[in-house]
Amino acid sequence: MLTKRIIPCLDIKNGRTVKGVNFVDLIDAGDPVALAKQYALKGADELVFLDIAATLEGRATTLDMVLHVAEQVNIPFTVGGGISSVEHVDALLKCGADKVSVNSSAVKRPELVNELADKFGSQCVVVAIDAKQIDGQWKVHLAGGSIPTEIELFEWAKEVEQRGAGEILFTSMDHDGTKNGFANEALAQLSEQLNIPIIASGGAGTIQHFVDTFKEGKADAALAASVFHFGEIPIQDLKESLRENGITVRL
Protein backbone atom coordinates (compact mmCIF):
# COMPACT_ATOMS: atom_id res chain seq x y z
CA MET A 1 0.00 0.00 0.00
CA LEU A 2 1.27 3.48 -0.86
CA THR A 3 2.21 5.73 2.03
CA LYS A 4 -0.39 8.42 2.72
CA ARG A 5 0.92 11.96 3.09
CA ILE A 6 0.12 14.69 5.60
CA ILE A 7 0.54 18.19 4.14
CA PRO A 8 0.23 21.44 6.10
CA CYS A 9 -0.98 24.25 3.84
CA LEU A 10 0.19 27.80 4.36
CA ASP A 11 -2.06 30.38 2.72
CA ILE A 12 0.03 33.51 2.24
CA LYS A 13 -1.17 37.11 2.09
CA ASN A 14 1.09 40.14 2.44
CA GLY A 15 3.94 37.87 3.50
CA ARG A 16 2.04 36.30 6.40
CA THR A 17 0.26 32.98 6.88
CA VAL A 18 -3.50 33.48 7.10
CA LYS A 19 -6.51 31.25 7.65
CA GLY A 20 -10.22 31.79 7.10
CA VAL A 21 -13.56 30.00 6.82
CA ASN A 22 -15.10 29.32 3.40
CA PHE A 23 -12.27 31.39 1.86
CA VAL A 24 -13.13 34.58 3.83
CA ASP A 25 -12.68 36.16 7.32
CA LEU A 26 -8.91 35.75 7.31
CA ILE A 27 -6.87 35.81 10.52
CA ASP A 28 -3.10 35.87 10.98
CA ALA A 29 -1.45 32.50 11.66
CA GLY A 30 2.24 33.44 11.75
CA ASP A 31 5.44 33.74 9.76
CA PRO A 32 5.44 31.25 6.86
CA VAL A 33 9.15 30.44 6.96
CA ALA A 34 9.15 29.82 10.72
CA LEU A 35 6.02 27.67 10.43
CA ALA A 36 7.53 25.69 7.56
CA LYS A 37 10.64 24.93 9.59
CA GLN A 38 8.54 23.71 12.51
CA TYR A 39 6.43 21.47 10.29
CA ALA A 40 9.50 19.90 8.72
CA LEU A 41 10.82 19.10 12.20
CA LYS A 42 7.48 17.76 13.44
CA GLY A 43 6.96 15.15 10.72
CA ALA A 44 5.06 16.78 7.87
CA ASP A 45 5.59 14.90 4.61
CA GLU A 46 5.29 17.92 2.35
CA LEU A 47 4.23 21.57 2.48
CA VAL A 48 2.04 23.68 0.23
CA PHE A 49 2.35 27.47 0.02
CA LEU A 50 -0.51 29.29 -1.71
CA ASP A 51 -0.29 33.04 -2.24
CA ILE A 52 -4.04 33.48 -2.10
CA ALA A 53 -4.11 37.10 -3.27
CA ALA A 54 -1.62 36.79 -6.14
CA THR A 55 -4.17 36.08 -8.86
CA LEU A 56 -6.62 38.74 -7.68
CA GLU A 57 -3.81 41.30 -7.40
CA GLY A 58 -2.33 40.32 -10.75
CA ARG A 59 1.16 39.50 -9.51
CA ALA A 60 3.45 36.51 -9.14
CA THR A 61 4.31 34.61 -5.97
CA THR A 62 7.35 36.14 -4.30
CA LEU A 63 10.61 34.36 -5.01
CA ASP A 64 12.25 35.63 -1.83
CA MET A 65 9.92 33.60 0.38
CA VAL A 66 10.58 30.47 -1.68
CA LEU A 67 14.32 30.94 -1.30
CA HIS A 68 14.03 31.34 2.47
CA VAL A 69 11.80 28.27 2.80
CA ALA A 70 14.20 26.17 0.72
CA GLU A 71 17.02 27.17 3.07
CA GLN A 72 15.05 26.08 6.14
CA VAL A 73 13.25 22.85 5.20
CA ASN A 74 14.33 19.42 3.99
CA ILE A 75 10.96 18.14 2.79
CA PRO A 76 9.30 18.72 -0.60
CA PHE A 77 7.19 21.82 -0.99
CA THR A 78 4.74 23.12 -3.56
CA VAL A 79 4.19 26.78 -4.40
CA GLY A 80 1.11 28.31 -5.99
CA GLY A 81 -0.52 31.66 -6.59
CA GLY A 82 -0.55 33.76 -9.74
CA ILE A 83 1.57 31.30 -11.73
CA SER A 84 0.87 31.66 -15.44
CA SER A 85 4.05 30.98 -17.40
CA VAL A 86 6.86 28.50 -17.96
CA GLU A 87 9.33 31.26 -17.07
CA HIS A 88 7.79 31.85 -13.66
CA VAL A 89 7.80 28.14 -12.86
CA ASP A 90 11.43 27.91 -13.94
CA ALA A 91 12.30 30.70 -11.51
CA LEU A 92 10.38 29.07 -8.63
CA LEU A 93 12.04 25.69 -9.17
CA LYS A 94 15.46 27.34 -9.32
CA CYS A 95 14.71 29.02 -5.99
CA GLY A 96 14.09 25.61 -4.44
CA ALA A 97 10.43 24.71 -4.91
CA ASP A 98 9.81 21.04 -5.76
CA LYS A 99 6.41 21.47 -7.41
CA VAL A 100 4.11 24.26 -8.53
CA SER A 101 0.37 24.54 -8.20
CA VAL A 102 -1.71 26.17 -10.93
CA ASN A 103 -5.38 26.94 -10.70
CA SER A 104 -7.00 29.99 -12.34
CA SER A 105 -4.33 30.31 -15.02
CA ALA A 106 -4.86 26.69 -16.08
CA VAL A 107 -8.62 27.18 -16.41
CA LYS A 108 -8.11 30.33 -18.48
CA ARG A 109 -5.48 28.69 -20.69
CA PRO A 110 -5.49 24.89 -20.33
CA GLU A 111 -2.45 24.55 -22.62
CA LEU A 112 -0.37 25.83 -19.70
CA VAL A 113 -0.65 22.39 -18.07
CA ASN A 114 0.78 20.74 -21.21
CA GLU A 115 3.59 23.28 -21.39
CA LEU A 116 4.61 22.82 -17.78
CA ALA A 117 4.45 19.02 -17.94
CA ASP A 118 6.48 18.96 -21.17
CA LYS A 119 9.13 21.32 -19.80
CA PHE A 120 9.48 20.17 -16.18
CA GLY A 121 7.77 16.76 -16.00
CA SER A 122 4.36 15.83 -14.63
CA GLN A 123 5.81 15.23 -11.17
CA CYS A 124 6.26 19.02 -10.84
CA VAL A 125 2.74 19.98 -11.87
CA VAL A 126 -0.09 20.12 -9.34
CA VAL A 127 -3.43 21.41 -10.57
CA ALA A 128 -5.43 22.94 -7.74
CA ILE A 129 -9.20 22.88 -8.13
CA ASP A 130 -11.46 24.95 -5.86
CA ALA A 131 -15.07 23.90 -6.24
CA LYS A 132 -18.42 24.17 -4.51
CA GLN A 133 -21.77 22.53 -5.04
CA ILE A 134 -24.31 24.59 -6.96
CA ASP A 135 -27.68 22.97 -7.67
CA GLY A 136 -26.18 19.55 -6.93
CA GLN A 137 -23.17 19.94 -9.22
CA TRP A 138 -19.57 20.66 -8.26
CA LYS A 139 -18.58 23.88 -10.07
CA VAL A 140 -15.01 25.14 -10.37
CA HIS A 141 -14.22 28.59 -8.93
CA LEU A 142 -11.29 30.87 -9.74
CA ALA A 143 -9.19 33.59 -8.07
CA GLY A 144 -9.22 32.23 -4.53
CA GLY A 145 -12.79 31.04 -4.88
CA SER A 146 -14.15 34.47 -5.77
CA ILE A 147 -15.16 33.83 -9.39
CA PRO A 148 -17.65 31.04 -10.21
CA THR A 149 -17.52 29.20 -13.54
CA GLU A 150 -19.74 26.70 -15.32
CA ILE A 151 -16.87 24.18 -15.44
CA GLU A 152 -17.70 20.86 -13.81
CA LEU A 153 -15.18 19.43 -11.32
CA PHE A 154 -14.83 15.88 -12.61
CA GLU A 155 -14.61 16.79 -16.29
CA TRP A 156 -11.97 19.40 -15.56
CA ALA A 157 -9.96 16.98 -13.41
CA LYS A 158 -9.98 14.41 -16.22
CA GLU A 159 -8.87 17.02 -18.74
CA VAL A 160 -5.89 18.23 -16.70
CA GLU A 161 -4.80 14.65 -16.09
CA GLN A 162 -4.80 14.08 -19.84
CA ARG A 163 -2.82 17.30 -20.30
CA GLY A 164 -0.08 16.06 -17.97
CA ALA A 165 -0.92 17.09 -14.41
CA GLY A 166 0.88 14.95 -11.86
CA GLU A 167 -1.52 15.55 -8.96
CA ILE A 168 -4.88 17.14 -8.21
CA LEU A 169 -5.32 19.32 -5.13
CA PHE A 170 -9.09 19.44 -4.61
CA THR A 171 -10.48 21.95 -2.13
CA SER A 172 -14.16 21.83 -1.30
CA MET A 173 -15.15 25.45 -0.70
CA ASP A 174 -18.25 24.21 1.12
CA HIS A 175 -16.05 22.42 3.65
CA ASP A 176 -13.10 24.83 3.86
CA GLY A 177 -12.39 25.98 7.42
CA THR A 178 -15.58 24.43 8.82
CA LYS A 179 -13.76 21.56 10.59
CA ASN A 180 -16.68 19.28 9.75
CA GLY A 181 -14.72 16.80 7.65
CA PHE A 182 -13.54 16.49 4.05
CA ALA A 183 -15.75 16.11 0.95
CA ASN A 184 -15.19 12.36 0.89
CA GLU A 185 -17.85 11.43 -1.63
CA ALA A 186 -16.40 13.77 -4.26
CA LEU A 187 -12.86 12.72 -3.35
CA ALA A 188 -13.70 9.05 -3.81
CA GLN A 189 -15.24 9.81 -7.19
CA LEU A 190 -12.11 11.68 -8.26
CA SER A 191 -9.91 8.84 -7.06
CA GLU A 192 -11.94 6.26 -8.97
CA GLN A 193 -11.99 8.27 -12.21
CA LEU A 194 -8.35 9.38 -12.27
CA ASN A 195 -4.99 7.62 -12.21
CA ILE A 196 -3.00 10.39 -10.52
CA PRO A 197 -2.82 11.18 -6.78
CA ILE A 198 -5.62 13.22 -5.21
CA ILE A 199 -4.88 15.60 -2.33
CA ALA A 200 -7.88 16.24 -0.06
CA SER A 201 -8.32 19.81 1.16
CA GLY A 202 -11.01 21.63 3.10
CA GLY A 203 -12.74 20.58 6.31
CA ALA A 204 -10.18 18.94 8.60
CA GLY A 205 -11.16 19.31 12.25
CA THR A 206 -10.39 16.04 13.99
CA ILE A 207 -8.07 13.07 13.61
CA GLN A 208 -11.10 11.00 12.59
CA HIS A 209 -11.63 13.29 9.61
CA PHE A 210 -8.19 12.30 8.31
CA VAL A 211 -8.93 8.62 8.89
CA ASP A 212 -12.20 9.02 6.98
CA THR A 213 -10.69 10.84 4.01
CA PHE A 214 -8.08 8.14 3.52
CA LYS A 215 -10.54 5.27 3.97
CA GLU A 216 -13.80 6.65 2.54
CA GLY A 217 -12.46 9.42 0.33
CA LYS A 218 -9.61 7.26 -0.99
CA ALA A 219 -7.35 10.32 -0.91
CA ASP A 220 -3.62 9.90 -1.42
CA ALA A 221 -2.76 12.88 0.78
CA ALA A 222 -4.61 15.15 3.18
CA LEU A 223 -3.96 18.85 3.44
CA ALA A 224 -4.98 21.08 6.33
CA ALA A 225 -4.18 24.49 7.75
CA SER A 226 -5.70 25.80 10.98
CA VAL A 227 -5.68 22.51 12.91
CA PHE A 228 -1.92 22.47 12.40
CA HIS A 229 -1.21 26.22 12.62
CA PHE A 230 -2.96 26.58 15.98
CA GLY A 231 -1.71 23.31 17.49
CA GLU A 232 -5.09 21.57 17.59
CA ILE A 233 -3.75 18.36 16.02
CA PRO A 234 -0.03 17.57 16.49
CA ILE A 235 1.24 15.88 13.33
CA GLN A 236 2.98 13.07 15.22
CA ASP A 237 -0.20 12.23 17.15
CA LEU A 238 -2.15 12.27 13.91
CA LYS A 239 0.24 9.90 12.20
CA GLU A 240 0.28 7.48 15.12
CA SER A 241 -3.53 7.41 15.11
CA LEU A 242 -3.59 6.84 11.36
CA ARG A 243 -1.23 3.92 11.71
CA GLU A 244 -3.40 2.47 14.48
CA ASN A 245 -6.28 2.63 12.00
CA GLY A 246 -4.36 0.60 9.46
CA ILE A 247 -3.29 3.53 7.29
CA THR A 248 0.31 3.49 6.08
CA VAL A 249 2.20 6.68 6.97
CA ARG A 250 5.82 7.71 7.41
CA LEU A 251 6.57 8.18 11.12
Backbone hydrogen bonds in HBPLUS format (Angstrom, degrees):
<---DONOR---> <-ACCEPTOR-->    atom                        ^
c    i                          cat <-CA-CA->   ^        H-A-AA   ^      H-
h    n   atom  resd res      DA  || num        DHA   H-A  angle D-A-AA Bond
n    s   type  num  typ     dist DA aas  dist angle  dist       angle   num
A0004-LYS N   A0248-THR O   2.75 MM 244  6.00 170.5  1.76 167.1 163.7     1
A0005-ARG N   A0220-ASP O   3.28 MM 215  6.72 158.9  2.33 137.8 143.4     2
A0222-ALA N   A0005-ARG O   2.94 MM 217  6.38 157.1  1.99 160.4 164.1     3
A0045-ASP N   A0006-ILE O   3.07 MM  39  5.56 156.8  2.13 156.0 162.4     4
A0007-ILE N   A0222-ALA O   2.94 MM 215  6.05 168.5  1.96 157.9 156.5     5
A0224-ALA N   A0007-ILE O   3.17 MM 217  6.61 146.9  2.28 144.4 151.3     6
A0048-VAL N   A0008-PRO O   3.16 MM  40  6.54 150.6  2.25 156.2 159.6     7
A0009-CYS N   A0224-ALA O   2.80 MM 215  5.67 152.4  1.87 147.4 150.3     8
A0010-LEU N   A0048-VAL O   2.76 MM  38  6.12 170.3  1.77 170.2 172.9     9
A0050-LEU N   A0010-LEU O   2.98 MM  40  6.29 160.6  2.02 143.5 148.8    10
A0018-VAL N   A0011-ASP O   2.78 MM   7  5.56 157.6  1.83 153.8 160.9    11
A0012-ILE N   A0050-LEU O   2.72 MM  38  5.80 166.7  1.73 140.9 145.1    12
A0052-ILE N   A0012-ILE O   3.03 MM  40  5.95 128.7  2.30 139.8 154.2    13
A0013-LYS N   A0016-ARG O   2.89 MM   3  5.44 157.9  1.94 154.6 161.4    14
A0016-ARG N   A0013-LYS O   3.09 MM   3  5.44 165.5  2.11 114.2 118.8    15
A0017-THR N   A0030-GLY O   2.85 MM  13  5.27 165.2  1.87 169.6 170.9    16
A0029-ALA N   A0017-THR O   2.65 MM  12  5.11 162.2  1.68 151.7 146.0    17
A0019-LYS N   A0027-ILE O   2.90 MM   8  5.41 145.6  2.02 144.5 155.7    18
A0027-ILE N   A0019-LYS O   2.82 MM   8  5.41 148.9  1.91 136.7 144.7    19
A0021-VAL N   A0024-VAL O   2.86 MM   3  5.49 150.5  1.94 156.1 161.0    20
A0024-VAL N   A0021-VAL O   3.04 MM   3  5.49 165.9  2.06 116.1 120.7    21
A0022-ASN N   A0176-ASP O   2.87 MM 154  4.94 160.1  1.91 128.6 134.7    22
A0035-LEU N   A0031-ASP O   2.98 MM   4  6.14 163.4  2.01 157.4 162.7    23
A0036-ALA N   A0032-PRO O   2.91 MM   4  5.98 157.5  1.96 142.6 149.2    24
A0037-LYS N   A0033-VAL O   3.06 MM   4  6.29 159.3  2.11 148.0 152.6    25
A0038-GLN N   A0034-ALA O   3.13 MM   4  6.40 159.2  2.17 147.3 152.5    26
A0039-TYR N   A0035-LEU O   2.93 MM   4  6.22 160.9  1.96 155.9 161.1    27
A0040-ALA N   A0036-ALA O   3.00 MM   4  6.23 157.3  2.05 151.4 157.2    28
A0041-LEU N   A0037-LYS O   3.14 MM   4  6.40 151.9  2.23 144.5 151.8    29
A0042-LYS N   A0038-GLN O   2.93 MM   4  6.11 138.4  2.10 144.2 156.5    30
A0044-ALA N   A0039-TYR O   3.06 MM   5  5.45 166.3  2.08 156.8 152.7    31
A0047-LEU N   A0076-PRO O   3.07 MM  29  6.58 140.6  2.23 142.5 154.1    32
A0078-THR N   A0047-LEU O   2.86 MM  31  6.26 157.4  1.92 148.7 153.9    33
A0049-PHE N   A0078-THR O   2.80 MM  29  6.11 163.4  1.83 156.8 161.8    34
A0080-GLY N   A0049-PHE O   2.80 MM  31  6.19 146.7  1.91 160.4 169.1    35
A0051-ASP N   A0080-GLY O   2.87 MM  29  6.19 167.8  1.89 147.4 145.2    36
A0054-ALA N   A0051-ASP O   3.24 MM   3  5.57 157.5  2.29 110.1 116.8    37
A0057-GLU N   A0053-ALA O   2.86 MM   4  5.90 155.7  1.92 157.2 164.5    38
A0058-GLY N   A0054-ALA O   2.90 MM   4  5.85 104.8  2.48 133.9 150.2    39
A0059-ARG N   A0054-ALA O   2.96 MM   5  5.14 165.3  1.98 146.7 150.0    40
A0058-GLY N   A0055-THR O   3.12 MM   3  4.99 154.7  2.19  98.8 106.5    41
A0067-LEU N   A0063-LEU O   2.97 MM   4  6.27 159.6  2.02 156.9 162.2    42
A0068-HIS N   A0064-ASP O   3.02 MM   4  6.33 161.8  2.06 153.1 157.5    43
A0069-VAL N   A0065-MET O   2.90 MM   4  6.15 159.8  1.94 153.6 159.1    44
A0070-ALA N   A0066-VAL O   2.95 MM   4  6.12 165.3  1.97 151.6 155.7    45
A0071-GLU N   A0067-LEU O   3.12 MM   4  6.36 141.1  2.28 142.1 152.2    46
A0072-GLN N   A0069-VAL O   2.91 MM   3  5.15 137.0  2.10 104.0 116.7    47
A0073-VAL N   A0069-VAL O   2.99 MM   4  6.11 141.7  2.14 163.6 173.2    48
A0098-ASP N   A0077-PHE O   2.96 MM  21  5.50 157.9  2.01 159.5 165.3    49
A0099-LYS N   A0077-PHE O   3.33 MM  22  6.48 150.2  2.43 139.2 138.5    50
A0079-VAL N   A0099-LYS O   3.11 MM  20  6.49 152.0  2.19 134.3 138.6    51
A0101-SER N   A0079-VAL O   2.83 MM  22  5.84 152.7  1.91 135.1 136.1    52
A0089-VAL N   A0085-SER O   3.22 MM   4  6.53 162.5  2.25 148.1 152.5    53
A0090-ASP N   A0086-VAL O   2.91 MM   4  6.11 158.6  1.95 150.6 157.0    54
A0091-ALA N   A0087-GLU O   3.08 MM   4  6.33 154.5  2.14 144.6 150.5    55
A0092-LEU N   A0088-HIS O   2.99 MM   4  6.31 157.4  2.04 150.3 156.3    56
A0093-LEU N   A0089-VAL O   2.91 MM   4  6.14 167.3  1.93 160.4 162.7    57
A0094-LYS N   A0090-ASP O   3.02 MM   4  6.16 152.7  2.09 143.2 151.0    58
A0095-CYS N   A0091-ALA O   3.03 MM   4  6.25 132.2  2.27 138.0 150.3    59
A0095-CYS N   A0092-LEU O   3.11 MM   3  5.07 130.3  2.37  92.9 106.5    60
A0097-ALA N   A0092-LEU O   3.15 MM   5  5.73 161.2  2.18 146.7 140.9    61
A0096-GLY N   A0093-LEU O   3.08 MM   3  5.15 151.6  2.16  99.5 108.4    62
A0100-VAL N   A0124-CYS O   2.87 MM  24  6.12 163.3  1.90 170.6 166.2    63
A0126-VAL N   A0100-VAL O   2.88 MM  26  5.95 163.3  1.91 172.3 171.0    64
A0102-VAL N   A0126-VAL O   2.94 MM  24  6.46 153.2  2.01 161.9 168.4    65
A0128-ALA N   A0102-VAL O   2.89 MM  26  5.88 150.8  1.98 140.1 149.2    66
A0106-ALA N   A0103-ASN O   3.12 MM   3  5.41 128.4  2.40 104.3 117.3    67
A0107-VAL N   A0103-ASN O   3.19 MM   4  6.56 152.0  2.28 152.1 160.1    68
A0108-LYS N   A0104-SER O   2.98 MM   4  6.25 162.2  2.02 156.0 160.8    69
A0109-ARG N   A0105-SER O   2.96 MM   4  6.00 143.9  2.09 135.1 144.9    70
A0112-LEU N   A0109-ARG O   2.95 MM   3  5.94 170.4  1.96 133.4 136.5    71
A0113-VAL N   A0110-PRO O   3.07 MM   3  5.89 145.3  2.20 121.9 127.5    72
A0115-GLU N   A0111-GLU O   2.97 MM   4  6.29 163.5  2.00 156.1 160.8    73
A0116-LEU N   A0112-LEU O   2.92 MM   4  6.13 161.8  1.96 153.7 157.7    74
A0117-ALA N   A0113-VAL O   2.97 MM   4  6.11 164.1  2.00 150.6 155.4    75
A0118-ASP N   A0114-ASN O   2.85 MM   4  5.97 160.1  1.89 152.8 158.5    76
A0119-LYS N   A0115-GLU O   3.02 MM   4  6.09 153.1  2.10 141.9 149.0    77
A0120-PHE N   A0116-LEU O   2.84 MM   4  5.76 168.7  1.85 152.4 156.2    78
A0121-GLY N   A0117-ALA O   2.85 MM   4  4.46 138.0  2.03 117.9 127.2    79
A0124-CYS N   A0121-GLY O   3.09 MM   3  5.83 164.0  2.12 120.4 125.2    80
A0125-VAL N   A0122-SER O   2.96 MM   3  5.24 156.9  2.01 113.3 120.6    81
A0166-GLY N   A0125-VAL O   2.81 MM  41  5.37 156.3  1.86 148.9 157.0    82
A0127-VAL N   A0167-GLU O   3.03 MM  40  6.37 169.7  2.05 155.5 153.4    83
A0169-LEU N   A0127-VAL O   2.99 MM  42  6.12 164.3  2.01 134.7 138.8    84
A0129-ILE N   A0169-LEU O   2.79 MM  40  6.06 163.8  1.82 153.2 154.7    85
A0171-THR N   A0129-ILE O   2.91 MM  42  6.20 167.6  1.93 156.1 160.0    86
A0141-HIS N   A0130-ASP O   2.73 MM  11  5.51 160.0  1.77 161.0 159.7    87
A0131-ALA N   A0171-THR O   3.10 MM  40  6.47 165.1  2.12 171.1 173.8    88
A0173-MET N   A0131-ALA O   2.86 MM  42  5.76 167.9  1.88 151.2 154.6    89
A0132-LYS N   A0139-LYS O   3.09 MM   7  5.57 150.5  2.18 145.2 148.9    90
A0139-LYS N   A0132-LYS O   2.86 MM   7  5.57 171.9  1.87 153.4 151.0    91
A0134-ILE N   A0137-GLN O   2.72 MM   3  5.29 163.8  1.75 151.4 152.3    92
A0137-GLN N   A0134-ILE O   3.10 MM   3  5.29 162.5  2.13 109.6 115.2    93
A0153-LEU N   A0138-TRP O   3.06 MM  15  5.49 163.7  2.08 140.3 143.4    94
A0140-VAL N   A0151-ILE O   2.91 MM  11  5.49 165.1  1.93 154.9 159.8    95
A0149-THR N   A0140-VAL O   3.04 MM   9  5.73 129.7  2.30 160.8 166.2    96
A0142-LEU N   A0147-ILE O   2.70 MM   5  4.89 161.8  1.73 141.8 147.2    97
A0146-SER N   A0142-LEU O   2.90 MM   4  6.08 112.2  2.37 150.0 165.9    98
A0147-ILE N   A0142-LEU O   3.04 MM   5  4.89 158.7  2.08 139.8 138.9    99
A0146-SER N   A0143-ALA O   3.28 MM   3  5.54 161.0  2.32 106.0 111.6   100
A0156-TRP N   A0152-GLU O   3.03 MM   4  6.16 163.2  2.06 161.4 166.8   101
A0157-ALA N   A0153-LEU O   2.93 MM   4  6.14 158.7  1.98 152.3 158.6   102
A0158-LYS N   A0154-PHE O   3.05 MM   4  6.22 158.4  2.10 143.6 148.9   103
A0159-GLU N   A0155-GLU O   3.01 MM   4  6.24 155.8  2.07 145.0 151.8   104
A0160-VAL N   A0156-TRP O   2.99 MM   4  6.30 164.6  2.01 157.2 159.7   105
A0161-GLU N   A0157-ALA O   3.09 MM   4  6.26 149.8  2.18 143.7 152.0   106
A0162-GLN N   A0158-LYS O   3.06 MM   4  6.33 160.4  2.10 148.6 153.5   107
A0163-ARG N   A0159-GLU O   2.96 MM   4  6.25 137.2  2.15 141.6 154.4   108
A0165-ALA N   A0160-VAL O   2.94 MM   5  5.59 167.5  1.95 154.7 151.2   109
A0164-GLY N   A0161-GLU O   3.07 MM   3  5.28 155.1  2.13 104.5 112.3   110
A0168-ILE N   A0197-PRO O   3.05 MM  29  6.46 157.5  2.11 157.2 164.3   111
A0199-ILE N   A0168-ILE O   2.76 MM  31  6.07 169.0  1.77 169.7 172.4   112
A0170-PHE N   A0199-ILE O   3.05 MM  29  6.14 150.5  2.14 161.4 165.8   113
A0201-SER N   A0170-PHE O   3.02 MM  31  5.84 123.8  2.34 171.5 159.1   114
A0172-SER N   A0201-SER O   3.18 MM  29  6.65 152.3  2.26 158.5 154.2   115
A0175-HIS N   A0172-SER O   3.11 MM   3  5.33 138.4  2.29 101.3 112.2   116
A0176-ASP N   A0172-SER O   2.97 MM   4  6.06 135.1  2.18 146.5 159.8   117
A0178-THR N   A0175-HIS O   3.04 MM   3  5.56 166.0  2.06 134.2 137.3   118
A0181-GLY N   A0203-GLY O   2.64 MM  22  4.47 151.6  1.72 144.7 138.5   119
A0184-ASN N   A0182-PHE O   2.96 MM   2  5.45 131.1  2.21 104.8  90.3   120
A0187-LEU N   A0183-ALA O   3.01 MM   4  6.20 159.0  2.06 152.7 159.4   121
A0188-ALA N   A0184-ASN O   2.87 MM   4  5.94 159.9  1.91 145.4 149.9   122
A0189-GLN N   A0185-GLU O   3.13 MM   4  6.35 152.6  2.21 141.1 148.5   123
A0190-LEU N   A0186-ALA O   2.94 MM   4  6.23 156.7  2.00 149.8 155.9   124
A0191-SER N   A0187-LEU O   2.88 MM   4  6.12 163.0  1.90 152.3 157.1   125
A0192-GLU N   A0188-ALA O   2.94 MM   4  6.12 150.7  2.02 145.2 152.5   126
A0193-GLN N   A0189-GLN O   3.04 MM   4  6.17 145.9  2.17 143.7 152.4   127
A0194-LEU N   A0190-LEU O   2.96 MM   4  5.96 139.6  2.13 152.8 161.7   128
A0220-ASP N   A0198-ILE O   2.92 MM  22  5.42 157.5  1.97 151.4 158.3   129
A0200-ALA N   A0221-ALA O   2.87 MM  21  6.18 168.0  1.88 151.7 149.0   130
A0223-LEU N   A0200-ALA O   2.76 MM  23  5.87 165.4  1.78 167.6 171.5   131
A0209-HIS N   A0206-THR O   3.13 MM   3  5.31 131.3  2.38  98.4 110.5   132
A0210-PHE N   A0207-ILE O   3.02 MM   3  5.35 127.0  2.31 104.8 117.7   133
A0211-VAL N   A0207-ILE O   3.12 MM   4  6.54 159.3  2.17 151.1 157.1   134
A0212-ASP N   A0208-GLN O   2.83 MM   4  6.06 163.1  1.86 153.7 157.9   135
A0213-THR N   A0209-HIS O   3.00 MM   4  6.19 152.6  2.08 141.1 148.0   136
A0214-PHE N   A0210-PHE O   3.14 MM   4  6.35 149.6  2.24 149.1 155.8   137
A0215-LYS N   A0211-VAL O   2.97 MM   4  6.17 156.0  2.03 150.0 157.5   138
A0216-GLU N   A0212-ASP O   2.63 MM   4  5.28 146.3  1.74 141.2 152.4   139
A0217-GLY N   A0212-ASP O   3.19 MM   5  6.66 151.4  2.28 139.8 147.1   140
A0219-ALA N   A0213-THR O   3.08 MM   6  5.96 174.8  2.08 152.9 151.2   141
A0228-PHE N   A0225-ALA O   2.95 MM   3  5.55 141.0  2.10 116.8 127.8   142
A0229-HIS N   A0225-ALA O   2.83 MM   4  5.96 169.9  1.84 155.3 158.8   143
A0230-PHE N   A0226-SER O   2.97 MM   4  5.76 168.0  1.98 148.7 150.5   144
A0232-GLU N   A0227-VAL O   2.95 MM   5  4.81 116.8  2.36 126.2 142.8   145
A0233-ILE N   A0227-VAL O   2.93 MM   6  5.53 154.3  1.99 152.1 146.3   146
A0231-GLY N   A0228-PHE O   3.17 MM   3  5.16 168.0  2.19 108.6 110.7   147
A0238-LEU N   A0234-PRO O   2.98 MM   4  6.26 160.6  2.02 155.4 161.6   148
A0239-LYS N   A0235-ILE O   2.92 MM   4  6.17 163.1  1.95 153.1 156.7   149
A0240-GLU N   A0236-GLN O   2.99 MM   4  6.21 157.4  2.05 148.2 154.4   150
A0241-SER N   A0237-ASP O   3.00 MM   4  6.21 157.6  2.05 149.1 155.1   151
A0242-LEU N   A0238-LEU O   2.90 MM   4  6.17 153.8  1.96 150.2 158.2   152
A0243-ARG N   A0239-LYS O   2.96 MM   4  6.17 162.1  2.00 148.2 152.6   153
A0244-GLU N   A0240-GLU O   2.99 MM   4  6.24 153.6  2.06 142.7 150.2   154
A0245-ASN N   A0241-SER O   3.06 MM   4  6.33 129.8  2.32 137.1 150.1   155
A0245-ASN N   A0242-LEU O   2.96 MM   3  5.04 132.9  2.19  96.7 110.5   156
A0247-ILE N   A0242-LEU O   2.97 MM   5  5.25 161.4  2.00 145.1 141.7   157
A0246-GLY N   A0243-ARG O   2.92 MM   3  5.09 156.1  1.98 114.1 114.8   158
